[in-house]
Amino acid sequence: MANIKSAKKRILVIETKTMRNKAIKSKVKTFIKKVDAAIAAGDKEAANVALTAAISEISKATSKGIYHKNTASRKISRLTKAVNKMA
């Protein structure tokens, strides 16, 4: 356990940031699951709506520094490709 005041503060700050990052990552995963569910159901309209929402959430997470830009691009690309393959 840390003895120095600044080290104790860093522990608290990191804990807060970790919880925030986990919450945002979980939210992104939920949106991705909605796209996958729409694809599995074969509902093109719902898949497009879910895809738009998922892209928005992934982009927000990237702008906050939670995902690397290449990771975000890869996720968006794979989702878009899967939705476009439905046609």
PEJO-V214462 format. One record per residue. PSI is psi in whole degrees, 0 to 359 (none if undefined). OMEGA is omega in whole degrees, -180 to 180 (none if undefined). BURIAL is # if it has 16 or more other C-alpha atoms within 10 Angstrom, else .. Layout:
psi = <PSI & PSI>
omega = <OMEGA & OMEGA>
burial = <BURIAL & BURIAL>
This chain:
psi = <144 & 144 & 331 & 140 & 317 & 325 & 322 & 318 & 317 & 320 & 315 & 317 & 316 & 321 & 316 & 314 & 323 & 317 & 320 & 314 & 318 & 318 & 316 & 319 & 321 & 319 & 317 & 316 & 321 & 316 & 322 & 320 & 325 & 320 & 314 & 321 & 320 & 322 & 316 & 324 & 344 & 21 & 98 & 317 & 310 & 324 & 319 & 320 & 314 & 324 & 316 & 315 & 319 & 318 & 318 & 313 & 319 & 318 & 320 & 316 & 324 & 318 & 335 & 359 & 17 & 324 & 147 & 151 & 327 & 324 & 316 & 316 & 319 & 315 & 314 & 316 & 315 & 319 & 314 & 317 & 318 & 319 & 318 & 332 & 340 & 326 & none>
omega = <-178 & 178 & -176 & -176 & -178 & 178 & 177 & 179 & 180 & 179 & 180 & -179 & -180 & 179 & 179 & -179 & 179 & 180 & 179 & -180 & 179 & -179 & -178 & 178 & 179 & 179 & 179 & 180 & 179 & 179 & 178 & 178 & 178 & 177 & -180 & 180 & 179 & 178 & -180 & 180 & 180 & -179 & -176 & -178 & 180 & 180 & 179 & 178 & 180 & 179 & 180 & 180 & -179 & 179 & 179 & -179 & 179 & 180 & 178 & -180 & 179 & -179 & 178 & 176 & -178 & 174 & 172 & -175 & 179 & 177 & 179 & 179 & 180 & 180 & -180 & -179 & -179 & 178 & -179 & 180 & -179 & -180 & -179 & 180 & -178 & -175 & none>
burial = <. & . & . & . & . & . & . & . & . & . & . & . & . & . & . & . & . & . & . & . & # & . & . & # & # & . & # & # & . & . & # & # & . & # & # & # & . & # & # & . & . & . & . & # & . & # & # & # & . & # & # & . & # & # & # & . & # & # & # & # & # & # & . & . & . & # & # & . & . & . & . & # & # & . & # & # & . & . & # & # & . & # & # & . & . & . & .>
